[in-house]
């Protein structure tokens, strides 16, 4: 059975915690150093971090499903669960690897 906490539906809520398709999705908004309403989200799926990014139009994307936009962080997390499918899990990313790329040159070079 799927359950949703009261504030889970929109970006206005400060947190969400639900079970979606058998996966535990949790998120909390952090407004540290940001304007009101412009905070970042710390989201996990089954305890593993899901990286979200806010687009210029205010929608959200996840690193699992980065071709599609979602109206809220919760919707983006659900989309990631849908993309993962049964038996697949997010990678555990050690905090020491932030900013490291696995190869190749990135960006536009003029």
MARLO-683833 format. One record per residue (C-alpha): y, z, x; residue in one letter. Coordinates in Angstrom, 3 decimals, always signed. Layout:
% MARLO-683833
Y_Z_X_A $
...
//
This chain:
% MARLO-683833
+0.000_+0.000_+0.000_X $
+3.476_-0.841_+1.210_X $
+6.154_+1.828_+1.149_X $
+9.878_+1.637_+1.780_X $
+12.298_+4.480_+2.442_X $
+15.484_+4.412_+0.342_X $
+17.921_+3.148_+2.988_X $
+15.548_+0.549_+4.384_X $
+16.762_-2.453_+2.442_X $
+20.087_-3.164_+4.130_X $
+21.975_-3.019_+7.365_X $
+24.113_-0.231_+5.869_X $
+21.222_+2.235_+6.213_X $
+20.976_+4.169_+9.456_X $
+17.168_+4.041_+9.638_X $
+13.995_+2.704_+8.100_X $
+10.343_+3.673_+8.333_X $
+7.660_+1.802_+6.412_X $
+4.154_+0.445_+6.488_X $
+4.127_-3.332_+6.038_X $
+0.829_-5.236_+6.028_X $
-0.838_-2.298_+7.730_X $
+1.799_-2.068_+10.494_X $
+4.187_+0.828_+11.023_X $
+7.748_-0.490_+11.242_X $
+10.452_+1.950_+12.298_X $
+14.095_+1.337_+13.079_X $
+17.194_+3.355_+13.808_X $
+20.744_+2.129_+14.226_X $
+22.678_+3.284_+17.256_X $
+26.452_+2.938_+17.079_X $
+27.035_+4.127_+20.650_X $
+30.230_+2.570_+21.958_X $
+30.474_+0.062_+19.116_X $
+32.761_-0.477_+16.156_X $
+31.587_+0.950_+12.831_X $
+28.817_-1.255_+11.430_X $
+28.344_-3.104_+14.719_X $
+25.643_-0.881_+16.211_X $
+22.426_-2.041_+17.775_X $
+18.991_-1.341_+16.350_X $
+16.010_+0.235_+18.085_X $
+12.992_-1.167_+16.227_X $
+9.287_-0.603_+16.845_X $
+6.139_-2.087_+15.363_X $
+3.161_+0.244_+15.778_X $
+5.175_+2.189_+18.363_X $
+5.939_-0.845_+20.544_X $
+9.510_-2.128_+20.935_X $
+10.625_-5.194_+18.984_X $
+13.781_-6.698_+20.439_X $
+16.292_-7.903_+17.862_X $
+19.489_-9.851_+18.364_X $
+22.384_-10.313_+15.982_X $
+23.624_-13.872_+15.488_X $
+27.300_-14.813_+15.191_X $
+26.875_-15.293_+11.426_X $
+25.660_-11.692_+11.035_X $
+21.979_-12.530_+10.555_X $
+19.190_-11.205_+12.792_X $
+16.395_-12.724_+14.859_X $
+13.469_-11.220_+16.732_X $
+11.947_-12.232_+20.021_X $
+8.679_-12.901_+18.173_X $
+10.195_-15.288_+15.626_X $
+13.413_-16.523_+17.230_X $
+13.664_-19.774_+15.252_X $
+14.399_-18.064_+11.949_X $
+17.294_-15.884_+10.796_X $
+16.887_-12.782_+8.647_X $
+19.513_-10.923_+6.600_X $
+18.614_-7.429_+7.914_X $
+16.827_-5.826_+10.872_X $
+14.057_-4.729_+8.493_X $
+13.559_-8.299_+7.278_X $
+13.426_-9.494_+10.914_X $
+10.786_-6.850_+11.703_X $
+8.724_-7.927_+8.698_X $
+9.014_-11.554_+9.846_X $
+7.734_-10.536_+13.281_X $
+4.740_-8.799_+11.679_X $
+4.051_-11.951_+9.656_X $
+4.173_-14.063_+12.856_X $
+1.938_-11.687_+14.823_X $
-0.858_-11.816_+12.324_X $
-3.840_-9.458_+12.230_X $
-5.175_-8.208_+15.545_X $
-2.066_-9.229_+17.546_X $
+0.300_-6.624_+18.982_X $
+3.664_-6.600_+20.685_X $
+3.554_-6.149_+24.439_X $
+4.480_-2.792_+25.852_X $
+7.527_-3.502_+27.987_X $
+8.090_-0.961_+30.760_X $
+11.694_+0.203_+31.013_X $
+11.771_-0.822_+34.696_X $
+11.431_-4.518_+33.806_X $
+14.588_-4.880_+31.700_X $
+16.475_-8.006_+32.678_X $
+13.632_-9.461_+34.727_X $
+12.516_-13.020_+34.051_X $
+9.034_-14.308_+34.717_X $
+10.174_-17.513_+36.366_X $
+12.346_-20.578_+36.267_X $
+16.086_-20.987_+36.233_X $
+17.870_-20.189_+33.006_X $
+21.205_-21.163_+31.529_X $
+23.529_-24.108_+31.992_X $
+24.447_-25.038_+35.533_X $
+27.424_-27.344_+36.052_X $
//
